[in-house]
């Protein structure tokens, strides 16, 4: 999943953002199509739900090499069914992507990013079958559909397709053309997505769009929306100290009494690790790490300050289970640091005996699973190279840097047509979105926002869900006690967005 | 198990040690009992094997709380059956010990240390059932008995009991009295054994012995024997960094993007760890750690030098899978360091996500499983206290030191009757033992060698086995291609030892 959804769960937004503006009548309303399309959405409700449930029943999981080809074929079929004249699989060195176009004869073209894969799941942990898409009453929300992919990302994507079906059922042409790229490897950090997007024909078509958006359940349970203008990059890797690479230490785990005469890769890992951060663990100290860090702009700081004021620090601390922030920073500084600070994090440590109690061994190998988060203008390639150089310079050249995934940082201008269109659409729908200059999490947006495409990119959509990557993943279908949109209202938000993009001033 | 057996597997001894001396006729031979007892050992072969197999069929495992009371009862019954007039369970705060006495009306009394517990096992990993005690042909050795406890420690202990049975069957009184203490918690680091041994009545009886020995398969496959005059102590512990104790960091694992604003217990553990050792990981740098380290004596150095000359460095490197020793030390220095150097070892690192690939979390807890090895005159209590003070002084007072087990260092004088008796017995049996001043591994010998008892203590016995703590543990019963003793010859070694202890000059 894009880390966006995870962050949103962690960084609670105040419900104040939900206050409606007095918006001018919308492009959709002015089009004269509104009543017909609204009716079509209502009539299409059951078909849309059935389409989503059918998709959930076919889980494509790249990490398990499960139903990848079938998933891509199904994606192609769904797109054709929704009105794309052209939809085809794109081979990669890994699992296939999908490229599709819908020519509505419109002046403007909008880019769309889909993923057809889902996260692994263990049915034993679910309270209803993860592939069934069962409708369940969820206290505090309403009727929700439970299933793997319900919110990450099949639910909102199917909702966007429902909008296209409704337009066609109402006999209306889309107000914009669409160019869609999809991948089946989002959950394994999109290793081949840049290759898909930069294929000459696809890049050429994408370059003519006003930007690229991914459908998403962007509302929290109170109905509030945050627009992320960018996201940190991520560099995921394993730091591996081993006897084999070091030329010291034992070839396999041996009795710990031999530590007296044999070197320890576990100690070597500890020593290498401690050179990477300040003693408090909060500042990256890799040589040259901060060279390309661009400070926050005055506008970014202003947006962060507004967001900090609208958010309850104590509620946030409770939700995260923390007593103190790093350096005991005040709330405004915490919010700035979340957006501005590059980080080095240890996700996991694995060496030797990891079971209960002890075992008198000297391990031959020790691993730190790490992720570094980068900000503009750092890049993933730059940071990986600097990390390796830093270790080598300190005599740790044998400590292997095994990069396993990641993305460059991404940014989209607040005054881009894509973002202005999002803001205007949300306002039409009665929501004043909070603007977040930079998400602390990561998503593959840089594939679009960096050269050669250099397009605006972001997420859009009403709707609410939860449990991404977890058991009992759900999407809200019929709200009862929640102010977030249900399936039909979310579908309308996509229609509204398409009309807004067609109409907004360039 | 006593770490002794593990070390012996790692530190190969040259077969040169097996050369026979021209020994004077033995006390056993002079007693006139030899023929009768030899015959009785031969007649008792099947019964001795059956006794061992019956014992193996009843695995007492303290870590699993499995058959502990039954195991102690069985131990008591076996001892009575072997001629101990008194044998009884000794309650502890954990699992019961056993105390037994055999009064032969002799002048001298020998102490004996038994364990009735065995290490955990997984039958799926065994090539024959671990509780069956099946006889199997083992290439390079001969007929071996396979089963959990076969060599650690039921096999050699049952062999010692077979010696007592043979003496009785031959109508002979033992030449020494016996005082035996046994525990069922050896495999969990003997947490209550000191309490057993220092009970007033038991301590009083033990204090009248010439020393305490544990039966053991002391021969390598070539038949060579090493006598260990002492062993390092061990302090096993977990170093735990946690948000709960620190008052910083998350209460549970949270999304790793939040590292920007939330402290990391994993980094804290790394920072605390790196203060404990020199940058190469080979010297303990805990404040005051070396204050009570007694340097090797000239005699200890001479013994080590002799041992180093008799051992093949390249074969040792191959067996351990190491290319270089610490600091690229030469072979003699390696051998001295193995005996003389206190160590700090990381057995395992466990934090956050430990599965395949990565997972973008910031862990709330990080653990280093460690063992420190100590030399005389360091003590376990001293070292635990120094470690805590060292951490506290550097601001790491929240990093918890959870001591899970260990022993003080132990030493027995080379000129003690127990050791002289061992040397003389091995020589009678045609073996010149190598003397090892200090084993790098650990065993609970300090319970006997330290105050209040201050007795000599060590291991004795011919015989060969392998696979302690591992699948397919075995004891050699009928040697074919090995020069190590089989069951009957090993049984005779214990008889020879008893006569030697009775006869040797005080």
Interface residues (C-beta under 8 A of the other chain):
Chain A: X3 X6 X7 X10 X63 X188 X232 X234 X236 X238 X243 X247 X248 X249 X250 X251 X252 X254 X255 X256 X257 X258 X259 X260 X261 X262 X263 X264 X266 X267 X268 X269 X270 X271 X273 X274 X277 X279 X280 X281 X282 X320 X321 X322 X323 X324 X325 X326 X329 X334 X337 X338 X341 X343 X344 X345 X346 X347 X348 X349 X350 X351 X352 X353 X354 X357 X358 X359 X360 X361 X362 X363 X364 X366 X369 X371 X373 X404 X405 X439 X440 X441 X442
Chain B: X3 X6 X7 X10 X63 X188 X232 X234 X236 X238 X243 X247 X248 X249 X250 X251 X252 X254 X255 X256 X257 X258 X259 X260 X261 X262 X263 X264 X266 X267 X268 X269 X270 X271 X273 X274 X277 X279 X280 X281 X282 X320 X321 X322 X323 X324 X325 X326 X329 X334 X337 X338 X341 X343 X344 X345 X346 X347 X348 X349 X350 X351 X352 X353 X354 X357 X358 X359 X360 X361 X362 X363 X364 X366 X369 X371 X373 X404 X405 X439 X440 X441 X442
